[in-house]
Amino acid sequence: MKCYFFGTFNPIHKGHLEIARKVREQFNFESVIFVVAYAPPHKVPDTTPYDRLKMAQLAAGKNNVSDIEFFLPIPSYSYNTILELKKRDKTDKINFIMGYDSFFKIESWKNPQILKENVNFIITKRHCEGDLEKPLKHLKERGWNFKIADIDFIDVSSNMIREKLYNNQSTDGLIEPSTQEYIYEHRLYRKQAQGVPERGEI
């Protein structure tokens, strides 16, 4: 059984890889697949989707990274991706890793009913403080299916890494060496936002 980890991954870092490893081990998934967002609806990354895809492939291995959103309508709404993954995997439900912070906002996402009916969520305690029980109880009562992952996080974020790179500071130990080499070679995070390229433009 697979589990999917959606994200911009701008860039992918060791915290992402650790989440994937621990979720796979805790819930006995055969694999955790990183789904790289092509055109996230609420942000404009400062790298191309092809750069983010390549960095993810270098860090996690090509077999563990999906480019499915590169072939779907934009912006990259999660419900579209979920429905397409269900067709490809021929399964009733998709397993989907999500942080507490995002999960608490899930009913504001595009077509949340589709997500509710088609996803089993694996929730991680990421970037969230305060009382967690009340919102979780509310979502459970409203029919959302989820399990809580018992994970300790590496103190790293993509934003932290981008800031370090912009300021020419070391990112050793925060990202995979292969990803770091790609970033340096292509001088990423040192230029203005590039927006979303045309399909097929690399």
N, C-alpha and C positions, 0 to 999 in steps of 0.2 A: 504494500500500500504506500502511495506517495503522499507527501505533504508539500504545500507550496508556500513560498515566502515572497510576497509581492513587495516591490519598493523601487525607488529611484536609483539607489545604490550609487551615490554621487559623492565620493567613490565607495565601493564596497570595502569593508574593513574587517578586522579580526573579530570585532564584536558581532557582526552579522554571521560570520563563519561559526563562532562559538554557539550562538543561538541555534543555528541549524543543526550543529552536531548534538547538542544537548537535547533538543526536541526530538531528533531522530532516535536517540538512545532511550529517552524516557518513555516515548509512546510506541517504540518498536516499529517505526516506519522503515521501509526499505530504502527510501531516499528522501531528501528535501531538495526541491527544485526552486532555484531563484528565478523569479519572473521579473525581468527588467522592464520598467515602464517606458513606453515609447514617448508619449506626450501626456504627462500627468496633468490632470485638470486644474489643479490649484497652485502650480508652480512652474517656472520656466528655468530649468537647470542651465548652468553655465558651461555645460559640455554637451556634445551631441549624443543622441541615444546610442549611436554606434560605438562611441568611446566608452560609454557606461557598460554596454554589453560586452565589449572586449575585455574591460577590466574585470568584470564578473567572471568571465570564462577563464581568465588567467588565474584568478584567485580560487575559484571553486571547481574548475574543470568543465569542459564543454557539455558533458553529459548531465551536469547538474544545473544548467542554466537554460532558460527558455526565452526565445525571441517571439513568442506568440503574439504579443501586443504590436509588433512591427507590421502585422498583417491584418489588424483589426481597425475599425473606425476610430478616428480621433475626435476629441481627447480620449485618453485611455481609461475609460470607466471600468471599474473592477467587475461589475455585473456582466458586461460583455465578455470579459476574459473568462470568468467563471463558467458561463454557458458554453463557451468554445472548448474549454478544458474538459467539461463533462462529456461533450461529444467525442473528443479525442480519446479520453480514457475509458469511455463507456461505463461510467459509474453514476450512482445516484447522488452522491455528495462529494464535494471537494474539501479536503483538509487545508486550512489556511492559517498561517501564523500571523498574529497581529498583537501589537502592544496595547496595554490598558488604555493609554491616552487616545489612541485611534478608535478602539472598540467602544469607548463611552460615547463617541460621536457617530456611531454606525448608523443610527436612524436618520441622520442628516445626509447620508450618502445617496448617490443617484440610485433609484430603484431598490431601496433596502429590502423590500419584500422578496425580491429575487434572491438576494444574498441570504436572507433568513431561511428560505426554503431549500437552498442548494449548498450550504456551507456548514461544515463543522469547524468552529474556530478553536485554535490553540492560542491562548492568551498569555502574554509575557508581561512581567512587571517592569515596564520600561517608561522612564520619564513621567512617573505618576506619584503624587503624594496625597496624603489625607485619607479620608474614609473611602475604602474601596468596596466594602460589602454592600452598601446601600445601592449604588448604581448597578452592581453585578446582579443583585437580587431583582431589581427592576427589569433588567434585560432578560433574565431567566423567566420571570413571570410573563413577559411578552413573547416568549416562544423562541428566543435565540438559543442555539446549541453551542456550548463552549466547554472547554476544559482549561484548567490553569496549569501552566508549565512552571515547575520549580527550578528556576534558573537564577544564578548570580551573574551579574553583568560585568563585563570589562568596561572600565570607565573611558569610553571613546565614542565619538559621534562623527558622522560625515562632515558636519559643519566645523568641528574642531580641526579635522584634518585639512579641510579647504583653507581655513585661516592660517594654519601652520605653513602650508605650501605657499600661500600668498605672501607670507612674511619670511619666506626662505628659511623656515625652521625645520628641524629633523622630524620625520614621521616614522623613524625606525621603530619596529615593534608594534606599530598600530595597524599597518597594512602589509599584505603579503609582498615580499621582495619583487615578484614578477609584476604586480600591479604598480608598485612604486617605480620600477624601471619604465613601465609604459607611460606613467604620468610625466616623468622627467623627459623621456624621449620626445613626447608630443607637447611638452610645455603646457600642460593643462593647469587650470586654476590660476593662470597668470594673465588672462586676457578677458575681454568683455564677453558677456553672454552671447552665444551664437544662435540661440533659438532652435527651432526644429527644422532639420533639412528636408528636402523633398524625398519621397520614397525612393530608395535605391541609391541615393547620393551618399557616398562615403568619403 
